Amino acid sequence: MPKKPTPRQLRKRYLSRPPVEPMRLRKGMTVVDLVDVYRRAGAFNGGRLAEGCDLFGRMIDANATIALTVTGAMAPAGVGGAIQAMIEAGFVDLVISTGANLYHDLHFALELPVVQGHFQVDDRELYRAGIERIYDVFITEDSLLDTDAFVREALEKAPPALRGRISTARLHDYLGQLVLRHAPLPQRSWVATAARHGVPIFTSSPGDSSIGMNVAAMKLRGGETTIDPDLDVLETTAIVYDADVNGVVILGGGSPKNFYLQTQPTLWQILDLNRGGHEFMLQISTDSPQWGGLSGATPSEAISWGKIQADMLKNHVVVYSDSTISAPIVFAYALSTRKPRKPRRLMDRLDGLYEKLHRAHAKRHPGSDAMRDVGKATRKQK
């Protein structure tokens, strides 16, 4: 039986860590300087924020295929501009977002009002004025109707390749391309930026947003576009399967968080391939674990599911903070300390990635054509 360490040995072990240093601030500090202040203090979520900045940098340095998952009203809050910067720098290779964020992103490109409001307001007056509130952001009913019209017109004019079973990545890339060609302010849309740089955007709950509502409503007009969530599962899994190293930045939590993390167990299910999980995970969240919800689930819990690798604990960080505060700091730090990467353009390669996954499945399960049948709709989009 191993001998227990003495109190002196324990004391030496625990006190060998870096000391807490007072936060010395000075005029003209950069983002890098501020993060270094957090790092030297090392305490509470300032310390975690510095660790998160370092972790995102290690993802980039490791040439990881980096996913970004987005929940909460990040687009109405203006965080879309920070996401654009990450896409343009090649620091985000795929996105999984709530559909609402993508829908509200379109307001900016269509030059529709998104206004700084207030949370202390008479919502009955807003209702009478035709104004909708997202905490302290105001948008108008007309903005919603105009954005609905844009989506419906896009579906009405969809090319044959989009008239059938498609993944959400195909739909969002199509909308992004239309924004690039026809919207008044395409430079304000991260959906358009993703389309320009070949970054696929998936939605884990496609019916749970106004984009999904419009896709459904078009069925009443004879619309032929059908979102197939199975294709999203397979395409995201194919991306992860192809990558040597995988990492994720999670803004919030929710369904997009699990939709990305589940790609590793999916590989286990369909290929009997146990990689042990993703190599990197950075989450910025206000949710805590004790309520039992997925949004607050810690990386250590994800280890038990094979979603996160157990032997790389330093590469798992949770910053308990509002994403509108911490995400821009993490992203600005990356822009200041890392060189841009060449875009992977995964959107352009989805067909080939899917085929690679199918071949691996066929090798593992000879004679099975089920996945090839599911993939026919995907391959039509080439």
Sequence and secondary structure as in RCSB ss.txt:
>XXXX:A:sequence
MPKKPTPRQLRKRYLSRPPVEPMRLRKGMTVVDLVDVYRRAGAFNGGRLAEGCDLFGRMIDANATIALTVTGAMA
PAGVGGAIQAMIEAGFVDLVISTGANLYHDLHFALELPVVQGHFQVDDRELYRAGIERIYDVFITEDSLLDTDAF
VREALEKAPPALRGRISTARLHDYLGQLVLRHAPLPQRSWVATAARHGVPIFTSSPGDSSIGMNVAAMKLRGGET
TIDPDLDVLETTAIVYDADVNGVVILGGGSPKNFYLQTQPTLWQILDLNRGGHEFMLQISTDSPQWGGLSGATPS
EAISWGKIQADMLKNHVVVYSDSTISAPIVFAYALSTRKPRKPRRLMDRLDGLYEKLHRAHAKRHPGSDAMRDVG
KATRKQK
>XXXX:A:secstr
      HHHHHHHHTTS         TT  HHHHHHHHHHH  HHHHHHHHHHHHHHHHHHTT EEEEEE SSTT
TTTTHHHHHHHHHTT   EEEE HHHHHHHHHHHTT  EEE  SSS HHHHHHHTEEEETTEEEEHHHHHHHHHH
HHHHHHT  GGGSSEE HHHHHHHHHHHHHHH S GGG HHHHHHHHT  EE SSTTSSHHHHHHHHHGGGT   
EE HHHHHHHHHHHHHH SSEEEEEES HHHHHHHHTHHHHHHHHH     SBSEEEEEES  GGG  GGG  HH
HHHHTTSB TT GGGEEEEES HHHHHHHHHHHHHHHS       GGGGHHHHHHHHHHHHHHHSTT  HHHHHH
HHHHTT 
